Amino acid sequence: MTFDPYQTDERRALRHLVADFTQRDVAPHLARWEEEGQLPRSLHRAAAQGGLLGIGFPADVGGSGGDLIDVVVMTEALLENGASGGVISGLFSHGIALPHVVDEATRRRERGDTAGADYLIDAIIGPVLRGEHIIALGVTEPDGGSDVAHLRTRATQQDDGSWCVTGSKTYITSGVRADTVVAAVRTGAEGAAGISLALLDPTAPGYATPRPLAKMGWLCSDTAELSFDNVPVGADHLIAPGEGFASLARHFVSERISIAATAYSTAQRALDLTVQWARDRATFGRPLITRQVVRHTLVEMQRQTAVARTYTRDIAARHAAGEPVTLEAVYAKKTAVDACMYVVDQAVQLHGGMGYMRESEVERHYRDARVLGIGGGATEVMTDLSARLMGL
């Protein structure tokens, strides 16, 4: 019998833990959070108490351990039990921001700077993993989009070794609520080699009040535009000096796999809801599911979802094993996003008028799914990256 890393006793227990958390602490409140436009901080604390915020982070920095497979299992269970892409985005925004800080703590420890590593763990990493602080990643700029190598936000070093940051970021997930922003800044010459990462404090002078952005979907996940005017940054708050682009590129792989997992899990949830609707809904005196065209559509929805799940799970396992899967992660994201877009569209269609109503869960998934082909690298940019990785 072939070993399935997704079906170990520990991961089955994790799936049950996440299901209980979602059914108790998320699903009953999600409609209200959508109206309020953000998640409550109490949700972060609840997720931390269950060990969910620490999944994928090492125990020596306060994490729960585990790897990308565990993150995929958690993502599947969240959506299966009534969460949404917006919840995953807002509650786990630390998943794309905190790894850079953890990497810096590791580097400091390796070069003998124990005090510097402990500071990052005590002041930044620990509070986030305990659900006490919220951290966001600030990369995209208003006029730059996915062109990370040419970002304009600049950090200028002062005589005492500290830095001042001037510039702006946009579409920043959790940017309204963030206690720390890991911002990509230019500290050197033009190009990728001149980029570092700075830990910005939203209460610092020159850090403008974040401007909330109204969106099509992910309504419960706050998104902001950020502006900086000579925001002071201590020397110990500049991380990955000159290696910011490499750090971002390295962690983009796991981010894209995570987005792929969100995509096919959203598709599966929408499919499950639609199958139940088709069984319960009668048209012209017969259950909707007795119509051949409906059954064939459901089969195609399942086929695309299953293919995306199988491929993404395989790539996640290979990544967890240390294999280089940069190109394959792009494929997984594209495959899963395409499947998701098809499924949520058909889910709304088969729900008929109810699918167009805000009270319908599939309507939320339809709106939430649209950003998946944009976040983590737009599909067109990813296709061009694929060509380069293939040597074309």
N, C-alpha and C positions, 0 to 999 in steps of 0.2 A: 504494500500500500504506500503510495507516494505521500511524503511528509508535506503537510500544508501549514506554513508558518502563521496563517491567519486563524487557525483552529486549535491553538494550544490551550491548555487549561487556563493559563494566565490571561490570554486574550479573550477567551469566552467570559471570564470573570470581569474583564474590563468592559466588554460590551454590555453586560448586565448592569454594571455600575453607571455607565453613561446613560443607559436607557432609563434607569430610576431617576437620575439627576434631571434628565430632559423632561420626563413626564411630570416630575414634581416641581422643578424650579424654572422651567422654560416655557413649555407649551401653554400652560394656563394663562400666562401673562404676555405672550408675544404680541397679541393684537394691541394691547395698551402701549407696549414699547414702540411699536410701529408708529402709533399716533404721537408719542412723545419725542420720537426722533433720536433716541439713544437708549443704551442699556444702563440699568442702575449699577452703581459700584458694588452693591450688595451681591449681585450675581457673580462678580469676580471673586469675592470672598468665599461664596458658596462653592464655586468651581475649584478654588484653591484648597478648601477644606477636604474636598473629595480627591485631591491629588491630580485633578485634570489639568490645571494650568502648568504643572511641572512635567507633563508627559513629553518625552523627547529631550529633556534637559538632565544633565548628570547630577547625581546625588550630592557631589562635593560642592555644588554651588546652590544647593537647596531644591534641586529638581526631583522628579519622581523616577527618573531613569527611563528606559525604553528607547525606541528608535522610530524611524519614519513609518514602519509597519503599524506601530501602536497609534501613531497619529492618524493613519488611514482608518484603522478600526474605530477610533473615537469619532472621526468624521462621519463614517457610515452610520454609526449608532445614533448620533445626534439627529441627523436628518430622518432616519428611519422612524424616530419616535416623536417627530413634530417640531423640531427646530427649523432653522432656515439658513440660507446663505448669509443673510445679514447678521444673525447671531454668531455664526462661526467667524465672520469677518471682524465684528466688534469685540467679541469676548476673547478671541485668540490673536489679536493684532500683535501681541508680543512674540508670536511665532515667527514673524518676519523681521522684528526689530531686535529682540534680545539676543539671538545667536551671535551677532556682531560684538556685543558687550561680553558675552561668555568667551568668545575667541580672544578678546583683548585681555581678559583676566588670565586666561591660560598662557598667553604670550608673556605677560608680566611675571607670572609665577615661574615660567621656564627660564627667564633671564635673571631670576633671583630677586625680583621686586615683589616680595611677599606682601608688603604693606600696600602697594598699589593694587595688587590683585584682591586683597581683602577689602579694600575700600570699595571697589566696584561691586563685589558680592554683597557687602553690607548696605551700601547706599543705593544701588540700582537693582541688581539682580534679585536679591532676597525679597525686597518689598513687592516687586512685580509678581514673583512666583507665589507669594503669600496672599495675593489679591488686594494688597494695600495701595499699590500704585499702578498706574496705567502708562504703558510706553508705546510710542508710535514710531514708524519709520518714515522719514521725509526725503524722498528722492525726486519725484516728478516736479517740474517747474512749469509755470504758466505758458512759456513759449518754447518748451523743450520736449515735452512728451516723453517718449521712450529713449531719447538720445542722451543717455546718462553720461557718456564720455565728454559731452560739451556743456554740462551744466554751468550756470553762472553764479550761483550763490558762493560767495567768497569769504574765507576766513583769513584775516590778516594778523600776523603775529606782532605782539607788543614787546616793548623793551624788557619787561619782566618775565617773558616766556608765555604769557597767557595769549588768548586770541580774541578777536572781535569778528562776529559773523554778520554779514549784510546780504540780503537777498530775499527770495520768496519760494514757497513750495505750495503745491495745490493737489487736490484729490487725496488728502492725507487721512487715511482711516484712523479713527480714534483721535484725530487731531484736536477736536473740541475739548475732550476730557483729559488729554495726555498730561502726565506729570513730568515726563521726560520725552524728548524727541531725538531720535538718532538721525541726524541730518547729514546728507552727503554734501560736502563743501569742497570748494577748490582752494587748496593750500599751495599749489605749485603752478607750473606752466600749463598751457592748454593740453587737452588730451586726457586719456584715462590715467596716466601716471601721476597727474597732478591732483588727484582726488583723495580726500581723507574723510573720516566720519567724526562728527562732533556731537557731544551730548548736550542738548540745549534744555535750559530750565525755562518753562513758560512764564515764570514769575520774575525773570530777570529784566533789567531795564532794556528798552529797545525791542522787546518781544511784544508785538502788537496783539491785541485780543483776537483770537482765532475767529475767522469768518465762517460760520456754518454754511454748507452747500446743500441745496435741495436736489434730490436725485430721483431717478426713475424707480429704482429698487433699493434693496438693502436699507430700508427706511429706518430700521432700529439701530443701524450702525452709523454713528456720527462721522461726517466727513468734513474736512476744513481746508480753507486756504490760510496759509501762514506767511507772515511778513516779519523780517528781521532788520533792525537798523542798529548796527554796531552792538549786537548782543554779546556781552562778555562771556567768555568760555575759559575756564581754568585750564592750565597746561595738562592736568591729569584727566580732563574731560575730552581731549582730542584723542581719538583711537584710530587704529589702522592707518597711521600717517603715511601718505603716499600709496597706500594699498587699499583704499576704500573701494575702488572699482572692482578689484579682484575679489574682495570680500563679498560685495554685492553679487557678482557673477557666480561665485561659488554657492551661495545660498539661494540663488534663483532656481537652482535645480530642484531642491526640496519644495520650494514655494510652488513651482509649476506642477509638481506631482500632487501636492496638496490641493491645488485648484482642480486638477483632474478628478481627484477623489470627491471633492465637493460637487463637481459637475455630474458624475455618474450616480452619486448618491441622491442628488436632487432629482435626477431622471427616474431613479427607482421609486422614490417617494411619490412623484407625480403619477407614475405608472400604477402603483398600488392603489392610490386614491381613485384613479380612473377605472381600474378593473372593478372595484367595489361599486362605483357609481353606475357602471354599465350593468352590473348584476341587479342593482336596486331600481334603476330607472326604467320605466315602461314607456314605450312609444307605440302608438297605433295598436295597443292591446297586447304587445309582446315586450319582454325585457330587451333592453338595448343590446345586450351581449349576444342575443340570438341572431343579430344581423351579421351576415358574412363580412361585409366591408368593415364593420366594427372589430370583429375578431381578427381579421387580417391586419388591421392597423395596430391592435394591441400586440400582436406577434412581432411586428416590425419594431415597435417601441421596445419590447423586451430584447429583441436581437441586438439592437444597437447598444442598449444599456449593458447587456452581458458582455459584449465584445470590449467595450470601453473599460468595464470593471476588471475583466481578466487581464487585459494588457497593462493597465495602470498598476494593478496589484503586483504583477510580475516585475515591472520596472522599479516599484517602490522596494521590493525585496532585494533586487540587485543593488540598488543604491544603499540600502541598509547594510549590505554585505561588503560595501566599499568599492563596487565596480563603477567606472566612469560611465554615466548615462545621460550626458548633456543632451545629445540629439534625441535619445529615446524619451526623455522627459518632455521635450517639445512635441513629439509625436503623441504621447499620452494625453497631454493637455488638449491638443487639437482634436484628437479622436473623441475624447470625453465631452468636450464642449459642443462639438457638432452633434453628438448623440443627445446631449441635454437639450439643445435648442430644438431639435426635432420633437423630442418627447414632450416637452412642456407646451409646445405649440399644439400638438395633437391632443394633449390632455385638456387644454382649454376648449378646443374644437369639440371634443366628444362630450364635454360637460355642457355644451350649448350655452344658453344665456347665463346659466349659473356660473360657468367658467369665467365670465366677464365681470362678475360681481366681486367686490372687495371682500365679502364674507367668505368667499371660496378660497381654500388654501392653494389650489392650483394657480389661481390668479397671482398670488404672491410669488410662487416659484417661477412663473412666466416672467415677471418683472425682474426678479432677482437674478435669473439666469443670464440676462443680457450682458452683464458686465464681465462674465467669466472669459469671454473672448477678448477682453480689453486688459483686465488686470493681469499682472505678472508678465507683461509683454503682449502687445496686441498681436492678433493672429498673423497679420501681414508682416510684422517685424519678425515674428517667430519663423515664418516661412522663409524669409530672407536669411535668417540665422541658420536654418537647416541647410540651405543651399551652400553657405560658406563652410559649414561643418562637413558637408559631403565633398568639399573641394570643387564645387561647381563655379 
